[in-house]
C-alpha cells in the first residue's frame, strides 16, 4: 500500500527465502551464542530469537513442537533451548539478545553487526566492560556511566560480579592484547588478476573467424596457418552482382 508503514524488512527476498534465511541465522545464533552478519539481517533475526527464548521459558509441549519447526538442527538446539538457555533467562524479564554495530566486514562496505545472546560465554558488552575496568587503576574510582554498565552486565548474570572480577584480573595480566592485528575485510568482488585473464572475443568482420588458428603438422616442426571459413551465401551473391556490374 502506498504510504503504508513496512511491518518488517523483506531483505530483497521472497517470503520462503526470507524465512529460510532467518531460521538459518537463529540456528547459528543458538549454536555459537554469537554471530556476525549485516545489520538489517541481525535486526530481523533478533525478533525471532527473542520469540524462541519466550517459547523456551514457557516449556510446554506446544512450544517444543513450535521450536522444532523453526530450528534446522532441532535434535541439538531444542534441548539446549529448554535446558541451559531457559535456566539462564529464568529471572530476566526480557531483552535476551543484543545487536552491536561494528565496522563493515566486507569490502562492499555493507553495514555489519554482531547478534549475540546476553549473559552468555561470548557476551561482547561484558568483555568490553571488563576491558574498561582493567584500564582503570585498582584504587581509582570509576565514573557513573561505568558503574551503570557494570550493573547492566551483572544484574541478571549468575555470579556476575565474581565473573567480572576474574576477567578484569586476567586482562590486567595480559596488557599486550591491544596490539593484536585484525584480519582485513572479506573480499566480495573478483580479483583484478582474474579480470585480466578473462578471455574476450576479438571484434572482426562477419566473414572472418575471431581467434581460432589451426595447427598444420610438417616434418620436424609445427607451423600455424590461418584458416578462412566459407563465405556465406549472401556474400557470394554480392560478389556476383559486383562482377556483372563492373562488366
Secondary structure per residue as TSV (DSSP state, phi and psi in degrees):
chain	resnum	aa	ss	phi	psi
A	1	X	-	360.0	134.1
A	2	X	T	-66.5	129.7
A	3	X	T	81.5	-2.8
A	4	X	-	-78.2	156.9
A	5	X	-	-83.2	132.4
A	6	X	-	-75.2	124.1
A	7	X	S	-78.2	-24.0
A	8	X	S	-156.4	164.9
A	9	X	-	-84.6	129.3
A	10	X	-	-78.6	-21.7
A	11	X	T	60.1	27.2
A	12	X	T	56.6	38.6
A	13	X	S	-136.7	161.1
A	14	X	-	-72.9	171.6
A	15	X	H	-63.2	-44.8
A	16	X	H	-66.8	-41.4
A	17	X	H	-65.8	-39.0
A	18	X	H	-64.5	-44.1
A	19	X	H	-63.9	-39.9
A	20	X	H	-64.6	-38.9
A	21	X	H	-63.0	-46.3
A	22	X	H	-66.4	-38.1
A	23	X	H	-63.5	-39.5
A	24	X	H	-65.8	-42.8
A	25	X	H	-64.1	-42.2
A	26	X	H	-68.0	-39.1
A	27	X	H	-62.0	-42.9
A	28	X	H	-66.7	-35.7
A	29	X	H	-63.3	-48.8
A	30	X	H	-73.2	-17.9
A	31	X	H	-83.1	-41.8
A	32	X	H	-107.7	-4.2
A	33	X	S	71.9	-14.3
A	34	X	E	-160.8	136.1
A	35	X	E	-136.8	157.0
A	36	X	E	-118.0	128.1
A	37	X	E	-153.7	-170.4
A	38	X	E	-73.5	158.9
A	39	X	H	-66.1	-39.6
A	40	X	H	-67.8	-40.3
A	41	X	H	-65.8	-38.0
A	42	X	H	-65.0	-40.3
A	43	X	H	-66.3	-37.0
A	44	X	H	-74.5	-38.3
A	45	X	H	-69.5	-26.0
A	46	X	H	-63.2	-38.1
A	47	X	H	-63.0	-44.2
A	48	X	H	-69.4	-35.7
A	49	X	H	-66.1	-40.9
A	50	X	H	-63.9	-37.8
A	51	X	H	-64.2	-37.4
A	52	X	H	-66.6	-39.7
A	53	X	H	-65.2	-38.0
A	54	X	H	-62.9	-39.2
A	55	X	H	-63.9	-39.5
A	56	X	H	-65.4	-34.3
A	57	X	H	-72.9	-28.1
A	58	X	H	-71.6	-40.7
A	59	X	-	56.1	59.8
A	60	X	-	-121.0	171.9
A	61	X	H	-66.3	-36.4
A	62	X	H	-66.7	-41.5
A	63	X	H	-68.2	-32.1
A	64	X	H	-67.0	-41.2
A	65	X	H	-64.3	-40.5
A	66	X	H	-65.9	-39.1
A	67	X	H	-66.5	-36.2
A	68	X	H	-67.0	-27.8
A	69	X	H	-73.8	-23.5
A	70	X	H	-91.2	-45.7
A	71	X	-	-70.0	142.7
A	72	X	S	-81.5	-20.5
A	73	X	S	-123.5	69.7
A	74	X	H	-65.3	-32.5
A	75	X	H	-64.9	-25.9
A	76	X	H	-98.8	-38.4
A	77	X	H	-82.9	-35.2
A	78	X	H	-63.6	-46.4
A	79	X	H	-61.4	-33.7
A	80	X	H	-70.7	-38.9
A	81	X	I	-65.6	-45.8
A	82	X	I	-88.0	6.4
A	83	X	I	-114.9	-98.3
A	84	X	I	-62.1	-41.0
A	85	X	I	-69.1	-39.0
A	86	X	H	-62.9	-40.0
A	87	X	H	-70.4	-33.2
A	88	X	H	-65.6	-39.3
A	89	X	T	-105.9	24.8
A	90	X	S	-64.2	-37.9
A	91	X	S	-101.8	2.4
A	92	X	-	-92.2	127.3
A	93	X	-	-74.0	-21.6
A	94	X	S	174.5	-174.6
A	95	X	-	68.7	56.1
A	96	X	-	-83.8	-16.7
A	97	X	E	-125.9	165.2
A	98	X	E	-144.8	139.2
A	99	X	E	-115.4	122.6
A	100	X	E	-119.8	127.7
A	101	X	E	-72.4	142.0
A	102	X	E	-135.2	175.3
A	103	X	-	-67.9	154.4
A	104	X	-	-56.4	133.9
A	105	X	S	-86.0	-21.8
A	106	X	B	-115.4	161.0
A	107	X	T	-74.8	-7.6
A	108	X	T	-83.3	4.1
A	109	X	-	61.4	33.7
A	110	X	-	-72.4	142.6
A	111	X	-	-62.2	123.7
A	112	X	E	-113.7	158.4
A	113	X	E	-156.6	163.0
A	114	X	E	-111.5	125.1
A	115	X	E	-105.7	123.4
A	116	X	E	-140.7	158.0
A	117	X	E	-87.7	128.2
A	118	X	T	-71.8	156.1
A	119	X	T	60.9	22.1
A	120	X	S	-98.7	-178.0
A	121	X	T	-69.0	-18.0
A	122	X	T	-116.6	35.6
A	123	X	-	-71.0	112.0
A	124	X	H	-71.9	-38.8
A	125	X	H	-67.6	-34.5
A	126	X	H	-62.3	-42.9
A	127	X	H	-68.1	-37.4
A	128	X	H	-67.0	-38.3
A	129	X	H	-65.7	-40.6
A	130	X	H	-64.6	-37.5
A	131	X	H	-66.3	-37.2
A	132	X	H	-65.3	-42.2
A	133	X	H	-68.5	-30.2
A	134	X	H	-68.8	-27.3
A	135	X	H	-78.4	-18.6
A	136	X	S	-85.2	136.3
A	137	X	-	-58.1	153.9
A	138	X	T	-62.5	-39.2
A	139	X	T	-88.6	-2.4
A	140	X	S	-83.4	155.6
A	141	X	-	-100.1	128.7
A	142	X	-	-87.7	164.6
A	143	X	-	-78.9	-179.3
A	144	X	H	-69.1	-36.7
A	145	X	H	-65.0	-40.9
A	146	X	H	-66.7	-38.1
A	147	X	H	-64.9	-36.0
A	148	X	H	-66.7	-40.2
A	149	X	H	-66.2	-37.3
A	150	X	H	-62.9	-39.6
A	151	X	H	-66.7	-38.2
A	152	X	H	-64.7	-42.1
A	153	X	H	-84.1	-11.9
A	154	X	H	-117.3	-4.0
A	155	X	S	-64.7	-47.0
A	156	X	S	-108.7	8.2
A	157	X	S	-89.2	134.9
A	158	X	T	-69.3	124.3
A	159	X	T	53.2	49.0
A	160	X	H	-67.0	-44.0
A	161	X	H	-66.5	-39.8
A	162	X	H	-64.9	-42.1
A	163	X	H	-64.4	-37.7
A	164	X	H	-66.7	-41.7
A	165	X	H	-63.4	-40.8
A	166	X	H	-63.6	-42.2
A	167	X	H	-68.8	-37.6
A	168	X	H	-64.5	-41.5
A	169	X	H	-65.2	-37.2
A	170	X	H	-67.7	-38.4
A	171	X	H	-69.6	-32.7
A	172	X	H	-69.4	-28.1
A	173	X	H	-75.8	-32.6
A	174	X	-	-109.7	80.3
A	175	X	G	-81.2	-12.5
A	176	X	G	-89.5	15.0
A	177	X	G	-71.8	-20.6
A	178	X	G	-74.9	-10.5
A	179	X	G	-88.3	7.8
A	180	X	-	-70.0	146.8
A	181	X	-	-100.4	122.0
A	182	X	-	-79.1	150.8
A	183	X	-	-69.6	153.8
A	184	X	-	-70.8	164.4
A	185	X	-	-60.8	147.7
A	186	X	B	-70.6	141.1
A	187	X	-	-88.6	135.6
A	188	X	-	-118.4	-7.1
A	189	X	S	-107.7	155.8
A	190	X	-	-62.1	153.4
A	191	X	-	-69.4	149.3
A	192	X	H	-60.0	-35.2
A	193	X	H	-63.8	-38.3
A	194	X	H	-64.4	-37.7
A	195	X	H	-67.3	-39.2
A	196	X	H	-67.0	-33.8
A	197	X	H	-85.0	-4.2
A	198	X	-	-68.5	142.2
A	199	X	-	-95.8	129.3
A	200	X	-	-122.3	139.8
A	201	X	-	-69.9	144.2
A	202	X	-	-79.3	149.0
A	203	X	-	-82.3	115.7
A	204	X	-	-132.1	175.5
A	205	X	-	-71.6	167.7
A	206	X	T	-69.2	-26.2
A	207	X	T	-97.1	12.2
A	208	X	S	-124.3	148.6
A	209	X	-	-74.2	146.3
A	210	X	S	-66.6	-60.5
A	211	X	S	-126.8	-28.4
A	212	X	-	-62.7	137.9
A	213	X	-	-131.5	125.9
A	214	X	E	-88.1	150.8
A	215	X	E	-102.8	126.0
A	216	X	E	-108.7	120.1
A	217	X	E	-78.6	133.2
A	218	X	-	-123.2	175.1
A	219	X	S	-70.5	115.1
A	220	X	S	89.1	-20.9
A	221	X	S	-155.6	168.5
A	222	X	E	-108.9	141.9
A	223	X	E	-127.2	136.3
A	224	X	E	-90.0	139.3
A	225	X	E	-139.8	127.6
A	226	X	-	-75.1	134.2
A	227	X	-	-107.4	125.9
A	228	X	-	-90.5	129.7
A	229	X	-	-74.2	166.4
A	230	X	-	-68.6	136.7
A	231	X	-	-74.7	143.9
A	232	X	-	-65.3	165.7
A	233	X	H	-64.5	-36.6
A	234	X	H	-62.9	-37.5
A	235	X	H	-65.2	-37.4
A	236	X	H	-61.8	-43.4
A	237	X	H	-62.6	-40.1
A	238	X	H	-65.3	-40.8
A	239	X	H	-64.3	-41.6
A	240	X	H	-63.6	-39.8
A	241	X	H	-66.2	-36.0
A	242	X	H	-64.4	-41.0
A	243	X	H	-64.0	-42.5
A	244	X	H	-65.8	-37.8
A	245	X	H	-66.8	-41.2
A	246	X	H	-69.8	-31.7
A	247	X	-	-70.2	360.0
